[in-house]
Amino acid sequence: MHSKLLITLLIVMFCWLLKTLVTRGLKAKSNRTGADNRHTLNTIKNILNLLMVIAIFVVWSVELQKFALSVAAFVVAIVLVTKEIIQCFIGFIYIQSTAPFRIGDWIKIGDHTGEVSETDWAKVILLEVDPATYGYTGKSVFIPNNQFMTSSLKNLNFMRRYVNHTFSVVKENTEVNPFLLKPALLEKAAIYCQDFNEVAERYNALIENRLDVKISGPEPDIHISTTELGRIKVSFSLFCPTGEAFEIEQKLTSDLLTLWREFELKTEKMATSE
């Protein structure tokens, strides 16, 4: 018994030491080359964890067999108690076999959006991303593996570089004709997008070829409609770098409000002069 405890302790310490050395080695290599080795590191950790569990089972196989026979009457209860754990392990097998995402991909599951930073037999860890600004929130989200078998999953990896950013501005229905502002707003949008227009066209074509679908862009588009309450709704659609999407949104919103106000003042001045 004491020898088996010692062997178990040595196995755990050996695996921990090996994982530490591998982690340091891969991180040092990443710092030198700039390559993203998180997927390799995560895979090695999971393999070492699996080998450690198998080794411990082998060491204690006789005791575990006796224990299993002694608790045969409680198998049903044990299954019920460990149902969530079993589901998470099956979910891990599902994720590894179907590979719906990799370490570093952006995904959305349920109400959570983020970058996959780590996976193991129980959970997937996401670095949360704000869908409105496409920026990291600094929070980590732990998703049980069984959720990936029961919830819809979206792989947003193409959004890491460029995104089809859509936003709307709602104004009260005044005397302003928003269609008269549309050409000036399109011109402003084209100016904001001109620095990356060529790259956006190539990336847009790449996504269409890989997904075999037609997506909007890369030219900016403006759609004018009304809400259920009769207010004017101006919707913008831009294919732009993810990191610049929120900044361009703020600029176009400011341009719309400025042009709207100028048109109102011009209309009031004309009405006064008459």
HUHURA-V641863 format. One record per residue. N is the residue number from 1. RES is the residue in one letter. SS is DSSP state (helix for helix, strand for strand, loop for the rest). OMEGA is omega in whole degrees, 0 to 359 (* if undefined). D_LAST is the distance of its C-alpha to the last C-alpha in whole Angstrom. Layout:
n,res,ss,omega,d_last
N,RES,SS,OMEGA,D_LAST
N,RES,SS,OMEGA,D_LAST
//
This chain:
n,res,ss,omega,d_last
1,M,loop,181,103
2,H,helix,179,103
3,S,helix,179,103
4,K,helix,175,100
5,L,helix,180,98
6,L,helix,178,99
7,I,helix,178,98
8,T,helix,179,95
9,L,helix,179,94
10,L,helix,178,94
11,I,helix,180,92
12,V,helix,181,89
13,M,helix,180,90
14,F,helix,180,90
15,C,helix,179,87
16,W,helix,179,85
17,L,helix,179,86
18,L,helix,178,86
19,K,helix,179,82
20,T,helix,180,82
21,L,helix,179,83
22,V,helix,179,81
23,T,helix,180,78
24,R,helix,181,79
25,G,helix,180,80
26,L,helix,178,77
27,K,helix,177,74
28,A,helix,178,76
29,K,helix,178,76
30,S,helix,179,72
31,N,helix,181,71
32,R,helix,187,73
33,T,helix,183,72
34,G,loop,181,68
35,A,loop,178,69
36,D,loop,182,68
37,N,loop,183,72
38,R,helix,180,70
39,H,helix,178,71
40,T,helix,180,75
41,L,helix,180,75
42,N,helix,179,74
43,T,helix,180,76
44,I,helix,179,79
45,K,helix,180,79
46,N,helix,178,79
47,I,helix,179,82
48,L,helix,177,84
49,N,helix,180,83
50,L,helix,179,84
51,L,helix,179,88
52,M,helix,180,88
53,V,helix,179,88
54,I,helix,181,90
55,A,helix,179,93
56,I,helix,178,93
57,F,helix,179,93
58,V,helix,181,96
59,V,helix,185,98
60,W,loop,187,97
61,S,helix,181,98
62,V,helix,180,101
63,E,helix,181,100
64,L,helix,179,97
65,Q,helix,178,99
66,K,helix,180,101
67,F,helix,180,98
68,A,helix,179,96
69,L,helix,183,99
70,S,helix,181,99
71,V,loop,182,96
72,A,helix,182,96
73,A,helix,184,95
74,F,helix,183,92
75,V,helix,182,91
76,V,helix,179,88
77,A,helix,180,87
78,I,helix,179,87
79,V,helix,179,85
80,L,helix,181,82
81,V,helix,184,82
82,T,loop,184,81
83,K,helix,182,79
84,E,helix,179,76
85,I,helix,179,78
86,I,helix,179,79
87,Q,helix,179,76
88,C,helix,179,75
89,F,helix,176,77
90,I,helix,176,77
91,G,helix,178,73
92,F,helix,178,74
93,I,helix,178,77
94,Y,helix,181,74
95,I,helix,182,71
96,Q,helix,183,74
97,S,helix,183,75
98,T,helix,178,72
99,A,loop,178,70
100,P,loop,178,66
101,F,loop,177,65
102,R,loop,174,67
103,I,loop,182,67
104,G,loop,178,64
105,D,loop,170,62
106,W,strand,178,58
107,I,strand,173,59
108,K,strand,176,57
109,I,strand,185,59
110,G,loop,179,58
111,D,loop,186,55
112,H,strand,177,57
113,T,strand,180,56
114,G,strand,178,58
115,E,strand,180,60
116,V,strand,181,64
117,S,strand,182,66
118,E,strand,174,69
119,T,strand,171,71
120,D,loop,186,74
121,W,loop,184,76
122,A,loop,191,74
123,K,strand,170,71
124,V,strand,181,68
125,I,strand,178,66
126,L,strand,167,63
127,L,strand,191,61
128,E,strand,178,57
129,V,strand,178,54
130,D,strand,182,51
131,P,loop,182,49
132,A,loop,184,46
133,T,loop,182,46
134,Y,loop,178,50
135,G,strand,179,51
136,Y,strand,180,55
137,T,strand,184,55
138,G,strand,180,58
139,K,strand,174,59
140,S,strand,180,62
141,V,strand,180,62
142,F,strand,182,66
143,I,strand,176,66
144,P,strand,184,69
145,N,loop,182,70
146,N,loop,178,71
147,Q,helix,183,67
148,F,helix,177,67
149,M,helix,184,69
150,T,helix,182,67
151,S,loop,178,63
152,S,loop,183,61
153,L,strand,176,61
154,K,strand,174,58
155,N,strand,184,59
156,L,loop,189,56
157,N,helix,179,58
158,F,helix,181,55
159,M,helix,181,53
160,R,helix,182,55
161,R,loop,181,53
162,Y,strand,184,50
163,V,strand,173,48
164,N,strand,189,46
165,H,strand,180,43
166,T,strand,177,41
167,F,strand,184,38
168,S,strand,174,35
169,V,strand,183,32
170,V,strand,179,30
171,K,strand,175,27
172,E,loop,181,25
173,N,loop,180,23
174,T,loop,180,19
175,E,loop,182,16
176,V,loop,175,18
177,N,loop,186,20
178,P,helix,180,23
179,F,helix,176,24
180,L,helix,179,22
181,L,helix,186,24
182,K,helix,180,27
183,P,helix,180,28
184,A,helix,179,27
185,L,helix,177,29
186,L,helix,178,32
187,E,helix,177,32
188,K,helix,181,32
189,A,helix,179,35
190,A,helix,179,37
191,I,helix,181,37
192,Y,helix,184,39
193,C,helix,188,41
194,Q,helix,183,42
195,D,helix,183,45
196,F,helix,187,47
197,N,helix,182,46
198,E,helix,179,49
199,V,helix,180,51
200,A,helix,179,49
201,E,helix,180,49
202,R,helix,181,53
203,Y,helix,176,53
204,N,helix,179,51
205,A,helix,179,53
206,L,helix,180,56
207,I,helix,180,55
208,E,helix,180,55
209,N,helix,182,58
210,R,helix,182,60
211,L,helix,181,58
212,D,loop,177,58
213,V,loop,177,54
214,K,loop,178,51
215,I,loop,181,49
216,S,loop,180,45
217,G,loop,3,44
218,P,loop,180,45
219,E,loop,178,41
220,P,loop,181,38
221,D,strand,179,36
222,I,strand,180,33
223,H,strand,182,33
224,I,strand,180,30
225,S,strand,178,31
226,T,strand,177,30
227,T,loop,178,33
228,E,loop,179,34
229,L,loop,176,32
230,G,loop,177,29
231,R,loop,178,28
232,I,strand,180,27
233,K,strand,179,30
234,V,strand,184,30
235,S,strand,180,34
236,F,strand,175,36
237,S,strand,184,39
238,L,strand,171,41
239,F,strand,191,44
240,C,strand,176,45
241,P,strand,183,48
242,T,helix,182,49
243,G,helix,182,49
244,E,helix,186,45
245,A,helix,184,44
246,F,helix,179,42
247,E,helix,179,41
248,I,helix,177,39
249,E,helix,180,38
250,Q,helix,180,36
251,K,helix,181,35
252,L,helix,176,33
253,T,helix,177,32
254,S,helix,179,30
255,D,helix,180,29
256,L,helix,181,27
257,L,helix,179,26
258,T,helix,179,25
259,L,helix,179,23
260,W,helix,180,21
261,R,helix,178,20
262,E,helix,179,19
263,F,helix,178,17
264,E,helix,180,16
265,L,helix,179,14
266,K,helix,179,13
267,T,helix,178,11
268,E,helix,180,10
269,K,helix,179,9
270,M,helix,180,6
271,A,helix,180,5
272,T,helix,182,5
273,S,helix,178,4
274,E,loop,*,0
//
